[in-house]
Each structure stands twice: as structure tokens, then as C-alpha cells.
Amino acid sequence: MSVRPATSPDASATGPAADSNPESSPWLRALLVLGGALTALSFAAMVLLLASYFLEITAWPVFYWFGLYGLPLGFVLMLSYVVIKAVLRRRA
């Protein structure tokens, strides 16, 4: 009589089947990283825009672009990551 070792529920996620798991997709991770990086870059651009205003220096237009479009786009990317992960977990 042989004794099988007890496996935890997480043990299946570390084997070769983990590559086929849609929740560990590199595209989802890239979506989150891109959203976070874009949000951080946009926040830094907003701080530089505010600093240039107080120093009475003409700001580059790219600072305005990142503030107006980059910040909301970064949050949309991160929110889409959360929604996709919730849908994938619900289906699993």
C-alpha cells in the first residue's frame, strides 16, 4: 500500500499546466504594468507642469498631453485589468 503525498490547492498552479492558465497571462501582466507606468509618468508630468507654472517657465506641450490623456488612460488600463481578472475568476 503506497501513501500519496498531500497536495495543496496551489500545487497545480506551479506545474506545467500553469502556462495554460489564462489568469497568469503575460498580456494581462503587461496591461497592468503599462497602466501603472503610464499613470506614474502622467502624475510626474502633472507635478512638473505645476512646478513650471509656479516658476513662470513655459511648459512643454507633452506635459499637458500626459496630464490630460495619459492619466485617465492609465486608470482605464488598470481598471480593465481588474475587470478581466474578475471575469476570468468567475469563469474558473
N, C-alpha and C positions, 0 to 999 in steps of 0.2 A: 504494500500500500504506500503510494507516494503522497507527499503533502505538497500542495500547491502554495506558493508564497502569496500572501495577501497583497492585492494591488489597490492603490488609491484611485479615486476617480480621475485624478490628474495624470496618472501614469500613461494613459492612452494618448494624451496630447504631446508627450515627449518622444514618441516613437516615430517611425517612418510615415505614419498616417497624418502626422501634424502638418506636412507640406500640403496636403489636400484640403485642410481645414480652411473654409472661407473666412473665418474670423481672424486668422493670422496672415491675411493677405498683405503683401508688400505695398499694394496700391492704397489700401486703407491707411497704412502707416505713413506713406508718403503724403496722403491727403492731410493727415493731422499735422505732420511736420511742416508742410508747406503753409498751412493755415496759421500755425503758431509763429513761424518765421515771418510771414507777411504781416501779421498783427504786431509783432515786436518791432519790425522795421518801420511800420507805419507810426507806431507810438513814438519811436525815436525821431522820426521826421516831424511829428507834431511838436515835440519838445524843441527841436532845432528851429522850427518855424516860429514858435513863441519866443525863443531866445533872440532870434534875428529881429523880431518885431520890437522887443524891448531895447535892443542895441541900435535900433534905427538903421539896420542894414537891409538892403533889398534881398529878399529870399529867392532862392531858385524855384522855378515853377514845379520841379519834381517834388518838392516838399508839399506843395498844395495837392498834387496828384495823389501822393501816398496818403495824405490825410483824408482826402475826400473819397477816394475809391479803394485804397489798399486796406484801410482799417475795416470797413464793412465787408469787403470781400474775404478778408482773413477770418472774420467771425462767421461768415456764411460757410466757408470751407470747414471750420471746426464743428459747426452745428450739423453740417451734412455728415460728417464722420460719426457724430453721436447718433443721428437718426439711422444711418446704415447699420451701425453696430447693434442698435436696439432691434431693428428688423431681423438681422441675422440671428440674434439670440432668441428671438421669439419663434423663428422657424426651426431652430435646433431642438 
